Amino acid sequence: MKFLIPSTLLVLALGLAACTGPAGPQGNTGNTGYTGATGATGNQGNTGDTGQQGNTGNTGYTGATGATGNQGNTGDTGDTGQQGATGDQGKKGNTGAKGSTGYNNSRPTTVIVQPN
């Protein structure tokens, strides 16, 4: 009979497995546990290599010329300068042509002087 017990158990186990019914509805979700403490911050990693410089951008458009500003005030009149030195005298001019001889139209006259 030693051999009957294990084989009986085997048949019994197979019978139970074959008699399993349909699965029941899912149970309610349990309560959420408390959030644990935040862990320590890790060490900062090494700085990476500097990347390549980008290409230069296009030149922007030139803006319109602004309006001409108002003319400023006229400045003060400057001081009168010093009078310059007298220049050298020029050469003596040529003697002019001699005039024609006139005629004498004189008359004899007598002047009387009376004392006061």
MMTF fields as JSON, N, C-alpha, C and O atoms, coordinates in Angstrom:
{
  "mmtfVersion": "1.0.0",
  "mmtfProducer": "UNKNOWN",
  "numBonds": 463,
  "numAtoms": 464,
  "numGroups": 116,
  "numChains": 1,
  "numModels": 1,
  "chainsPerModel": [1],
  "groupsPerChain": [116],
  "chainIdList": ["A"],
  "bondAtomList": [4, 2, 8, 6, 12, 10, 16, 14, 20, 18, 24, 22, 28, 26, 32, 30, 36, 34, 40, 38, 44, 42, 48, 46, 52, 50, 56, 54, 60, 58, 64, 62, 68, 66, 72, 70, 76, 74, 80, 78, 84, 82, 88, 86, 92, 90, 96, 94, 100, 98, 104, 102, 108, 106, 112, 110, 116, 114, 120, 118, 124, 122, 128, 126, 132, 130, 136, 134, 140, 138, 144, 142, 148, 146, 152, 150, 156, 154, 160, 158, 164, 162, 168, 166, 172, 170, 176, 174, 180, 178, 184, 182, 188, 186, 192, 190, 196, 194, 200, 198, 204, 202, 208, 206, 212, 210, 216, 214, 220, 218, 224, 222, 228, 226, 232, 230, 236, 234, 240, 238, 244, 242, 248, 246, 252, 250, 256, 254, 260, 258, 264, 262, 268, 266, 272, 270, 276, 274, 280, 278, 284, 282, 288, 286, 292, 290, 296, 294, 300, 298, 304, 302, 308, 306, 312, 310, 316, 314, 320, 318, 324, 322, 328, 326, 332, 330, 336, 334, 340, 338, 344, 342, 348, 346, 352, 350, 356, 354, 360, 358, 364, 362, 368, 366, 372, 370, 376, 374, 380, 378, 384, 382, 388, 386, 392, 390, 396, 394, 400, 398, 404, 402, 408, 406, 412, 410, 416, 414, 420, 418, 424, 422, 428, 426, 432, 430, 436, 434, 440, 438, 444, 442, 448, 446, 452, 450, 456, 454, 460, 458],
  "bondOrderList": [1, 1, 1, 1, 1, 1, 1, 1, 1, 1, 1, 1, 1, 1, 1, 1, 1, 1, 1, 1, 1, 1, 1, 1, 1, 1, 1, 1, 1, 1, 1, 1, 1, 1, 1, 1, 1, 1, 1, 1, 1, 1, 1, 1, 1, 1, 1, 1, 1, 1, 1, 1, 1, 1, 1, 1, 1, 1, 1, 1, 1, 1, 1, 1, 1, 1, 1, 1, 1, 1, 1, 1, 1, 1, 1, 1, 1, 1, 1, 1, 1, 1, 1, 1, 1, 1, 1, 1, 1, 1, 1, 1, 1, 1, 1, 1, 1, 1, 1, 1, 1, 1, 1, 1, 1, 1, 1, 1, 1, 1, 1, 1, 1, 1, 1],
  "groupList": [{"groupName": "MET", "atomNameList": ["N", "CA", "C", "O"], "elementList": ["N", "C", "C", "O"], "formalChargeList": [0, 0, 0, 0], "bondAtomList": [1, 0, 2, 1, 3, 2], "bondOrderList": [1, 1, 2], "singleLetterCode": "M", "chemCompType": "L-PEPTIDE LINKING"}, {"groupName": "LYS", "atomNameList": ["N", "CA", "C", "O"], "elementList": ["N", "C", "C", "O"], "formalChargeList": [0, 0, 0, 0], "bondAtomList": [1, 0, 2, 1, 3, 2], "bondOrderList": [1, 1, 2], "singleLetterCode": "K", "chemCompType": "L-PEPTIDE LINKING"}, {"groupName": "PHE", "atomNameList": ["N", "CA", "C", "O"], "elementList": ["N", "C", "C", "O"], "formalChargeList": [0, 0, 0, 0], "bondAtomList": [1, 0, 2, 1, 3, 2], "bondOrderList": [1, 1, 2], "singleLetterCode": "F", "chemCompType": "L-PEPTIDE LINKING"}, {"groupName": "LEU", "atomNameList": ["N", "CA", "C", "O"], "elementList": ["N", "C", "C", "O"], "formalChargeList": [0, 0, 0, 0], "bondAtomList": [1, 0, 2, 1, 3, 2], "bondOrderList": [1, 1, 2], "singleLetterCode": "L", "chemCompType": "L-PEPTIDE LINKING"}, {"groupName": "ILE", "atomNameList": ["N", "CA", "C", "O"], "elementList": ["N", "C", "C", "O"], "formalChargeList": [0, 0, 0, 0], "bondAtomList": [1, 0, 2, 1, 3, 2], "bondOrderList": [1, 1, 2], "singleLetterCode": "I", "chemCompType": "L-PEPTIDE LINKING"}, {"groupName": "PRO", "atomNameList": ["N", "CA", "C", "O"], "elementList": ["N", "C", "C", "O"], "formalChargeList": [0, 0, 0, 0], "bondAtomList": [1, 0, 2, 1, 3, 2], "bondOrderList": [1, 1, 2], "singleLetterCode": "P", "chemCompType": "L-PEPTIDE LINKING"}, {"groupName": "SER", "atomNameList": ["N", "CA", "C", "O"], "elementList": ["N", "C", "C", "O"], "formalChargeList": [0, 0, 0, 0], "bondAtomList": [1, 0, 2, 1, 3, 2], "bondOrderList": [1, 1, 2], "singleLetterCode": "S", "chemCompType": "L-PEPTIDE LINKING"}, {"groupName": "THR", "atomNameList": ["N", "CA", "C", "O"], "elementList": ["N", "C", "C", "O"], "formalChargeList": [0, 0, 0, 0], "bondAtomList": [1, 0, 2, 1, 3, 2], "bondOrderList": [1, 1, 2], "singleLetterCode": "T", "chemCompType": "L-PEPTIDE LINKING"}, {"groupName": "VAL", "atomNameList": ["N", "CA", "C", "O"], "elementList": ["N", "C", "C", "O"], "formalChargeList": [0, 0, 0, 0], "bondAtomList": [1, 0, 2, 1, 3, 2], "bondOrderList": [1, 1, 2], "singleLetterCode": "V", "chemCompType": "L-PEPTIDE LINKING"}, {"groupName": "ALA", "atomNameList": ["N", "CA", "C", "O"], "elementList": ["N", "C", "C", "O"], "formalChargeList": [0, 0, 0, 0], "bondAtomList": [1, 0, 2, 1, 3, 2], "bondOrderList": [1, 1, 2], "singleLetterCode": "A", "chemCompType": "L-PEPTIDE LINKING"}, {"groupName": "GLY", "atomNameList": ["N", "CA", "C", "O"], "elementList": ["N", "C", "C", "O"], "formalChargeList": [0, 0, 0, 0], "bondAtomList": [1, 0, 2, 1, 3, 2], "bondOrderList": [1, 1, 2], "singleLetterCode": "G", "chemCompType": "PEPTIDE LINKING"}, {"groupName": "CYS", "atomNameList": ["N", "CA", "C", "O"], "elementList": ["N", "C", "C", "O"], "formalChargeList": [0, 0, 0, 0], "bondAtomList": [1, 0, 2, 1, 3, 2], "bondOrderList": [1, 1, 2], "singleLetterCode": "C", "chemCompType": "L-PEPTIDE LINKING"}, {"groupName": "GLN", "atomNameList": ["N", "CA", "C", "O"], "elementList": ["N", "C", "C", "O"], "formalChargeList": [0, 0, 0, 0], "bondAtomList": [1, 0, 2, 1, 3, 2], "bondOrderList": [1, 1, 2], "singleLetterCode": "Q", "chemCompType": "L-PEPTIDE LINKING"}, {"groupName": "ASN", "atomNameList": ["N", "CA", "C", "O"], "elementList": ["N", "C", "C", "O"], "formalChargeList": [0, 0, 0, 0], "bondAtomList": [1, 0, 2, 1, 3, 2], "bondOrderList": [1, 1, 2], "singleLetterCode": "N", "chemCompType": "L-PEPTIDE LINKING"}, {"groupName": "TYR", "atomNameList": ["N", "CA", "C", "O"], "elementList": ["N", "C", "C", "O"], "formalChargeList": [0, 0, 0, 0], "bondAtomList": [1, 0, 2, 1, 3, 2], "bondOrderList": [1, 1, 2], "singleLetterCode": "Y", "chemCompType": "L-PEPTIDE LINKING"}, {"groupName": "ASP", "atomNameList": ["N", "CA", "C", "O"], "elementList": ["N", "C", "C", "O"], "formalChargeList": [0, 0, 0, 0], "bondAtomList": [1, 0, 2, 1, 3, 2], "bondOrderList": [1, 1, 2], "singleLetterCode": "D", "chemCompType": "L-PEPTIDE LINKING"}, {"groupName": "ARG", "atomNameList": ["N", "CA", "C", "O"], "elementList": ["N", "C", "C", "O"], "formalChargeList": [0, 0, 0, 0], "bondAtomList": [1, 0, 2, 1, 3, 2], "bondOrderList": [1, 1, 2], "singleLetterCode": "R", "chemCompType": "L-PEPTIDE LINKING"}],
  "groupTypeList": [0, 1, 2, 3, 4, 5, 6, 7, 3, 3, 8, 3, 9, 3, 10, 3, 9, 9, 11, 7, 10, 5, 9, 10, 5, 12, 10, 13, 7, 10, 13, 7, 10, 14, 7, 10, 9, 7, 10, 9, 7, 10, 13, 12, 10, 13, 7, 10, 15, 7, 10, 12, 12, 10, 13, 7, 10, 13, 7, 10, 14, 7, 10, 9, 7, 10, 9, 7, 10, 13, 12, 10, 13, 7, 10, 15, 7, 10, 15, 7, 10, 12, 12, 10, 9, 7, 10, 15, 12, 10, 1, 1, 10, 13, 7, 10, 9, 1, 10, 6, 7, 10, 14, 13, 13, 6, 16, 5, 7, 7, 8, 4, 8, 12, 5, 13],
  "groupIdList": [1, 2, 3, 4, 5, 6, 7, 8, 9, 10, 11, 12, 13, 14, 15, 16, 17, 18, 19, 20, 21, 22, 23, 24, 25, 26, 27, 28, 29, 30, 31, 32, 33, 34, 35, 36, 37, 38, 39, 40, 41, 42, 43, 44, 45, 46, 47, 48, 49, 50, 51, 52, 53, 54, 55, 56, 57, 58, 59, 60, 61, 62, 63, 64, 65, 66, 67, 68, 69, 70, 71, 72, 73, 74, 75, 76, 77, 78, 79, 80, 81, 82, 83, 84, 85, 86, 87, 88, 89, 90, 91, 92, 93, 94, 95, 96, 97, 98, 99, 100, 101, 102, 103, 104, 105, 106, 107, 108, 109, 110, 111, 112, 113, 114, 115, 116],
  "secStructList": [7, 6, 6, 2, 2, 2, 2, 2, 2, 2, 2, 2, 2, 2, 2, 2, 2, 2, 6, 7, 7, 7, 7, 7, 7, 7, 7, 7, 7, 7, 7, 7, 7, 7, 7, 7, 7, 7, 7, 7, 7, 7, 7, 7, 7, 7, 7, 7, 7, 7, 7, 7, 7, 7, 7, 7, 7, 7, 7, 7, 7, 7, 7, 7, 7, 7, 7, 7, 7, 7, 7, 7, 7, 7, 7, 7, 7, 7, 7, 7, 7, 7, 7, 7, 7, 7, 7, 7, 7, 7, 7, 7, 7, 7, 7, 7, 7, 7, 7, 7, 7, 7, 7, 7, 7, 7, 7, 7, 7, 7, 7, 7, 7, 7, 7, 7],
  "xCoordList": [0.772, 0.0, 0.819, 0.279, 2.022, 2.851, 2.756, 2.864, 2.56, 2.492, 1.143, 1.039, 0.106, -1.221, -1.399, -2.156, -0.77, -0.968, -0.408, -1.102, 0.793, 1.246, 0.454, 0.207, 0.052, -0.715, -2.104, -2.688, -2.647, -3.948, -3.839, -4.735, -2.775, -2.567, -2.413, -2.878, -1.765, -1.595, -2.932, -3.173, -3.787, -5.096, -5.953, -6.69, -5.858, -6.625, -6.189, -7.038, -4.88, -4.365, -4.789, -5.126, -4.787, -5.213, -6.699, -7.145, -7.451, -8.887, -9.208, -10.132, -8.486, -8.722, -8.349, -9.032, -7.29, -6.873, -7.892, -8.118, -8.498, -9.462, -10.791, -11.595, -11.056, -12.337, -12.293, -13.152, -11.375, -11.284, -12.4, -12.63, -13.112, -14.223, -13.742, -12.538, -14.694, -14.313, -13.732, -14.04, -12.892, -12.249, -13.299, -14.216, -13.159, -14.076, -13.72, -12.694, -14.574, -14.292, -13.04, -12.669, -12.394, -11.17, -11.531, -12.542, -10.715, -10.959, -10.601, -9.976, -11.013, -10.709, -9.217, -8.534, -8.714, -7.299, -7.075, -7.892, -5.999, -5.69, -5.24, -4.99, -5.144, -4.72, -3.267, -2.444, -2.972, -1.611, -0.799, -1.29, 0.413, 1.28, 1.818, 1.668, 2.441, 3.027, 4.267, 4.989, 4.498, 5.674, 6.884, 6.847, 7.921, 9.142, 9.897, 9.591, 10.887, 11.708, 12.528, 12.901, 12.808, 13.615, 15.049, 15.586, 15.646, 17.022, 18.006, 17.643, 19.23, 20.278, 20.579, 20.446, 20.993, 21.352, 22.729, 23.636, 22.882, 24.166, 25.169, 24.798, 26.418, 27.468, 27.257, 26.755, 27.655, 27.521, 28.554, 29.702, 28.131, 29.031, 30.001, 29.857, 30.967, 31.975, 31.332, 30.365, 31.884, 31.398, 31.843, 32.989, 30.933, 31.251, 32.105, 32.293, 32.611, 33.432, 32.569, 31.363, 33.21, 32.514, 32.266, 33.153, 31.064, 30.715, 31.34, 31.911, 31.228, 31.775, 30.968, 29.768, 31.645, 30.961, 30.092, 30.489, 28.902, 27.99, 28.421, 29.301, 27.792, 28.1, 27.591, 26.615, 28.263, 27.84, 26.542, 26.378, 25.624, 24.335, 24.474, 25.506, 23.433, 23.411, 23.327, 22.75, 23.908, 23.846, 22.428, 21.774, 21.956, 20.596, 20.499, 21.51, 19.276, 19.034, 19.436, 19.373, 19.853, 20.184, 18.894, 18.061, 18.731, 17.518, 17.485, 18.485, 16.313, 16.128, 16.895, 17.089, 17.33, 18.03, 17.042, 15.928, 17.447, 16.57, 16.419, 17.172, 15.433, 15.164, 16.305, 16.951, 16.552, 17.597, 17.178, 16.024, 18.103, 17.807, 17.724, 18.104, 17.219, 17.11, 18.493, 19.417, 18.624, 19.897, 20.114, 19.182, 21.327, 21.655, 21.702, 21.663, 21.785, 21.848, 23.171, 24.183, 23.144, 24.358, 25.24, 24.751, 26.501, 27.438, 27.68, 27.304, 28.32, 28.632, 29.641, 30.455, 29.566, 30.502, 31.863, 31.962, 32.875, 34.227, 34.715, 34.125, 35.793, 36.39, 37.0, 37.421, 37.04, 37.655, 39.159, 39.74, 39.78, 41.224, 42.002, 41.429, 43.304, 44.164, 44.337, 44.322, 44.506, 44.721, 46.125, 47.067, 46.255, 47.559, 48.465, 48.005, 49.742, 50.726, 50.524, 50.034, 50.914, 50.803, 51.793, 52.941, 51.345, 52.208, 53.229, 53.133, 54.18, 55.205, 54.563, 53.565, 55.173, 54.664, 55.129, 56.253, 54.269, 54.598, 55.582, 55.879, 56.074, 57.017, 56.325, 55.106, 57.149, 56.63, 56.195, 56.888, 55.03, 54.492, 55.228, 55.987, 55.007, 55.603, 54.979, 53.827, 55.763, 55.262, 54.273, 54.486, 53.181, 52.138, 52.573, 53.588, 51.795, 52.093, 51.884, 51.029, 52.632, 52.539, 51.319, 51.036, 50.586, 49.381, 49.716, 50.853, 48.719, 48.943, 49.082, 48.575, 49.744, 49.961, 48.707, 48.153, 48.245, 47.052, 47.413, 48.598, 46.444, 46.77, 46.474, 45.659, 47.115, 47.012, 45.895, 45.96, 44.883, 43.743, 43.666, 42.575, 44.766, 44.762, 44.721, 45.119, 44.233, 44.149, 44.902, 45.022, 45.397, 46.064, 45.027, 43.984, 45.342, 44.413, 45.17, 46.34, 44.486, 45.097, 44.276, 43.048, 44.954, 44.273, 44.653, 45.839, 43.68, 43.916, 43.587, 42.521, 44.527, 44.342, 44.145, 45.007, 43.079, 42.798, 42.914, 42.473, 43.537, 43.653, 42.301, 41.478, 42.087, 40.853, 40.881, 39.913],
  "yCoordList": [-1.191, 0.0, 1.264, 2.363, 1.126, 2.311, 2.983, 4.206, 2.212, 2.769, 3.382, 4.163, 3.052, 3.553, 4.981, 5.75, 5.326, 6.658, 7.719, 8.695, 7.571, 8.628, 8.68, 9.78, 7.595, 7.647, 8.19, 8.83, 7.954, 8.491, 10.003, 10.733, 10.457, 11.896, 12.533, 13.65, 11.828, 12.347, 12.464, 13.468, 11.512, 11.526, 12.611, 13.312, 12.747, 13.757, 15.149, 16.014, 15.388, 16.7, 17.002, 18.149, 16.026, 16.242, 16.536, 17.319, 15.928, 16.157, 17.55, 18.183, 18.029, 19.377, 20.423, 21.438, 20.183, 21.132, 21.163, 22.219, 20.061, 20.016, 20.618, 20.949, 20.774, 21.269, 22.746, 23.211, 23.466, 24.886, 25.622, 25.404, 26.51, 27.253, 28.541, 28.79, 29.382, 30.641, 31.618, 31.542, 32.532, 33.505, 34.486, 34.865, 34.887, 35.856, 37.289, 37.516, 38.267, 39.66, 40.157, 39.646, 41.183, 41.716, 42.493, 43.195, 42.367, 43.073, 44.558, 44.982, 45.337, 46.772, 46.999, 46.202, 48.117, 48.474, 48.946, 49.684, 48.532, 48.922, 50.381, 51.024, 50.889, 52.28, 52.471, 51.561, 53.716, 54.043, 54.348, 55.005, 53.888, 54.14, 55.567, 56.291, 55.961, 57.3, 57.411, 56.439, 58.669, 58.913, 58.979, 59.638, 58.325, 58.32, 59.631, 60.445, 59.837, 61.059, 61.112, 60.08, 62.354, 62.531, 62.13, 62.454, 61.439, 61.005, 62.149, 63.202, 61.943, 62.967, 63.231, 62.343, 64.489, 64.853, 64.299, 64.368, 63.755, 63.199, 64.28, 65.441, 63.907, 64.85, 65.31, 64.561, 66.573, 67.1, 66.44, 66.235, 66.12, 65.495, 66.492, 67.699, 66.007, 66.858, 67.7, 67.279, 68.898, 69.776, 69.209, 68.79, 69.2, 68.683, 69.654, 70.805, 69.187, 70.023, 71.119, 70.946, 72.265, 73.365, 72.979, 72.453, 73.242, 72.907, 73.882, 74.9, 73.566, 74.426, 75.706, 75.727, 76.773, 78.052, 77.966, 77.394, 78.544, 78.53, 79.507, 80.342, 79.392, 80.282, 81.69, 81.876, 82.67, 84.061, 84.268, 83.766, 85.008, 85.272, 86.303, 86.962, 86.433, 87.412, 88.82, 89.038, 89.774, 91.181, 91.684, 91.389, 92.442, 92.977, 94.129, 94.621, 94.545, 95.64, 96.963, 97.119, 97.922, 99.268, 100.052, 100.035, 100.732, 101.504, 102.765, 103.153, 103.394, 104.622, 105.771, 105.784, 106.735, 107.904, 108.789, 109.021, 109.273, 110.116, 111.505, 111.894, 112.247, 113.607, 114.531, 114.311, 115.571, 116.545, 117.345, 117.76, 117.558, 118.309, 119.812, 120.278, 120.566, 122.02, 122.655, 122.134, 123.808, 124.508, 125.154, 125.693, 125.1, 125.678, 127.204, 127.792, 127.837, 129.3, 129.815, 129.115, 131.065, 131.692, 132.09, 132.592, 131.871, 132.202, 133.701, 134.461, 134.122, 135.538, 136.023, 135.25, 137.354, 137.955, 138.057, 138.411, 137.755, 137.816, 139.246, 140.173, 139.433, 140.759, 141.269, 140.487, 142.647, 143.261, 143.085, 143.285, 142.718, 142.5, 143.815, 144.886, 143.73, 144.917, 145.483, 144.759, 146.83, 147.46, 147.128, 147.13, 146.847, 146.501, 147.723, 148.864, 147.459, 148.543, 149.229, 148.616, 150.535, 151.284, 150.713, 150.423, 150.558, 149.988, 151.007, 152.198, 150.542, 151.423, 152.369, 152.033, 153.594, 154.574, 154.169, 153.7, 154.353, 153.992, 154.98, 156.026, 154.648, 155.51, 156.8, 156.855, 157.838, 159.122, 158.946, 158.323, 159.508, 159.387, 160.298, 161.176, 160.089, 160.922, 162.32, 162.503, 163.278, 164.654, 164.732, 164.156, 165.455, 165.568, 166.482, 167.174, 166.465, 167.311, 168.775, 169.093, 169.657, 171.101, 171.649, 171.304, 172.525, 173.117, 174.248, 174.713, 174.658, 175.728, 177.074, 177.256, 177.978, 179.308, 180.119, 180.166, 180.769, 181.595, 183.018, 183.335, 183.868, 185.253, 186.123, 185.747, 187.288, 188.181, 189.159, 189.931, 189.152, 190.033, 190.932, 191.176, 191.408, 192.207, 193.681, 194.075, 194.499, 195.945, 196.607, 196.058, 197.76, 198.463, 198.918, 199.464, 198.674, 199.027, 199.775, 199.499, 200.733, 201.513, 201.217, 201.293, 200.877, 200.608, 201.693, 201.987, 202.315, 203.383, 202.783, 202.197, 202.939, 202.441, 203.644, 204.523, 203.741, 204.854, 204.363, 203.27, 205.232, 204.857, 205.049, 205.848, 204.352, 204.487, 205.624, 205.863],
  "zCoordList": [0.0, 0.0, 0.0, -0.118, 0.122, 0.087, -1.259, -1.357, -2.275, -3.602, -3.925, -4.871, -3.164, -3.45, -2.94, -3.533, -1.935, -1.37, -2.311, -2.596, -2.794, -3.684, -4.971, -5.465, -5.531, -6.758, -6.494, -7.368, -5.315, -4.969, -4.844, -5.268, -4.281, -4.163, -5.53, -5.758, -6.432, -7.772, -8.471, -9.142, -8.349, -8.976, -8.339, -9.031, -7.035, -6.345, -6.775, -6.992, -6.903, -7.335, -8.757, -9.054, -9.647, -11.015, -11.079, -11.917, -10.218, -10.201, -9.717, -10.228, -8.768, -8.269, -9.32, -9.457, -10.044, -11.069, -12.192, -12.783, -12.495, -13.579, -13.166, -14.037, -11.891, -11.419, -11.066, -10.317, -11.547, -11.224, -11.932, -13.121, -11.202, -11.772, -12.439, -12.5, -12.953, -13.592, -12.576, -11.387, -13.047, -12.161, -11.652, -12.382, -10.412, -9.811, -10.215, -10.858, -9.836, -10.177, -9.447, -8.391, -10.051, -9.457, -8.203, -8.169, -7.186, -5.933, -6.059, -7.031, -5.053, -5.022, -4.824, -4.18, -5.398, -5.245, -3.818, -3.266, -3.239, -1.855, -1.784, -2.804, -0.538, -0.315, -0.757, -0.664, -1.251, -1.646, -0.403, 0.514, -0.365, 0.799, 0.789, -0.195, 1.89, 2.01, 1.124, 0.907, 0.6, -0.215, 0.691, 1.729, 0.324, 1.135, 1.0, 0.128, 1.866, 1.847, 0.562, 0.004, 0.094, -1.106, -0.803, 0.256, -1.72, -1.528, -1.734, -2.259, -1.327, -1.455, -2.929, -3.771, -3.233, -4.591, -4.901, -4.072, -6.083, -6.472, -6.861, -7.035, -6.995, -7.392, -8.832, -9.67, -9.107, -10.46, -11.357, -10.965, -12.544, -13.509, -14.114, -13.919, -14.832, -15.484, -16.582, -17.216, -16.799, -17.858, -19.198, -19.358, -20.146, -21.468, -22.276, -21.882, -23.39, -24.27, -24.895, -25.075, -25.23, -25.891, -27.343, -28.015, -27.816, -29.199, -30.187, -29.794, -31.458, -32.506, -32.612, -32.34, -33.01, -33.202, -34.447, -35.462, -34.351, -35.491, -36.575, -36.363, -37.733, -38.861, -38.572, -37.846, -39.149, -39.01, -39.772, -40.884, -39.171, -39.818, -40.93, -41.056, -41.728, -42.821, -42.254, -41.189, -42.974, -42.569, -42.743, -43.743, -41.769, -41.829, -42.823, -43.323, -43.098, -44.036, -43.402, -42.183, -44.238, -43.77, -43.65, -44.556, -42.541, -42.307, -43.164, -43.769, -43.199, -43.985, -43.327, -42.112, -44.146, -43.634, -42.891, -43.362, -41.748, -40.949, -41.554, -42.447, -41.053, -41.539, -41.128, -40.103, -41.936, -41.636, -40.417, -40.304, -39.519, -38.301, -38.578, -39.653, -37.588, -37.716, -37.688, -37.064, -38.386, -38.405, -37.052, -36.456, -36.577, -35.283, -35.339, -36.42, -34.174, -34.083, -34.641, -34.622, -35.144, -35.663, -34.492, -33.48, -34.628, -33.555, -33.46, -34.353, -32.354, -32.141, -33.183, -33.688, -33.5, -34.439, -33.767, -32.592, -34.495, -33.932, -33.766, -34.321, -33.004, -32.793, -34.099, -34.95, -34.244, -35.42, -35.318, -34.251, -36.398, -36.391, -36.362, -36.561, -36.113, -36.069, -37.476, -38.471, -37.52, -38.813, -39.274, -38.482, -40.539, -41.089, -41.234, -41.204, -41.389, -41.556, -42.91, -43.858, -42.988, -44.235, -45.235, -44.896, -46.447, -47.472, -47.992, -47.694, -48.751, -49.339, -50.353, -50.991, -50.493, -51.446, -52.844, -53.024, -53.809, -55.18, -55.819, -55.243, -56.992, -57.733, -58.158, -58.324, -58.329, -58.801, -60.245, -61.049, -60.559, -61.905, -62.888, -62.478, -64.157, -65.212, -65.195, -64.804, -65.623, -65.721, -66.862, -67.929, -66.623, -67.627, -68.779, -68.696, -69.833, -71.015, -70.666, -69.839, -71.266, -71.003, -71.712, -72.859, -70.993, -71.543, -72.548, -72.625, -73.288, -74.287, -73.579, -72.472, -74.197, -73.634, -73.827, -74.925, -72.747, -72.828, -73.265, -73.372, -73.515, -73.879, -72.688, -71.846, -72.585, -71.441, -71.693, -72.65, -70.875, -71.024, -69.793, -69.279, -69.331, -68.111, -68.47, -69.566, -67.532, -67.727, -66.608, -65.513, -66.876, -65.781, -64.775, -65.136, -63.452, -62.382, -61.316, -61.051, -60.703, -59.622, -58.381, -58.412, -57.282, -56.016, -55.067, -54.919, -54.401, -53.421, -52.07, -51.876, -51.127, -49.769, -48.898, -48.895, -48.165, -47.247, -45.821, -45.463, -45.012, -43.592, -42.899, -43.347, -41.863, -41.081, -40.172, -39.45]
}
